[in-house]
Amino acid sequence: MKYLLLICFAISSLNGYSQSYDLKIEIRNIKELKGNIFVSIYNKSDDFPKKGKHYQNNTTPANNYSETIFFKNLPVGDYAVALFHDRNSDDKLNKNLFGLPKEGYGFSNNCKPIFSAPSFKCTKFNLSSDKSIIIELIY
């Protein structure tokens, strides 16, 4: 019983040492000062960049030609970011007849898609300390 209590105590004390870090994302090349910027982060390749499958998301108004958004207390791991500028505030990325985006969008590592969204492998980065990244919107 004494050993069981010691093991339980040791395991519970490890939880206090779990590392978490902050991610700062600077969004550049905002063309119009209207609408919102939707930012989603993913931590699983199978979920990227599927709507509703994000790990966390956040939104900021497009009030400046460059905006910054923060995600706090993220556990260590690999992440990818997908974002878009919802200029007409309809909560979706509008596309033309051919399925190409009509609003600005971007991905971590500034991966540029060719005929479809880039892969998780192209966009992923490791978060093992506080990190700042810059994403340029593509129009």
Buried (B, 14 or more C-beta within 10 A) or exposed (E): EEEEEEEEEEEEEEEEEEEEBBBBBEBBBBEEEBBBBBBBBBBBEEBBBEEEEBBBBBEBEBEEEEBEBEBEEBEEEBBBBBBBBBBEEEEEBEEEEEEEBEBBBBBBBBBEBEEEBBBBEBBBBEBEEEBEBBBBBBB
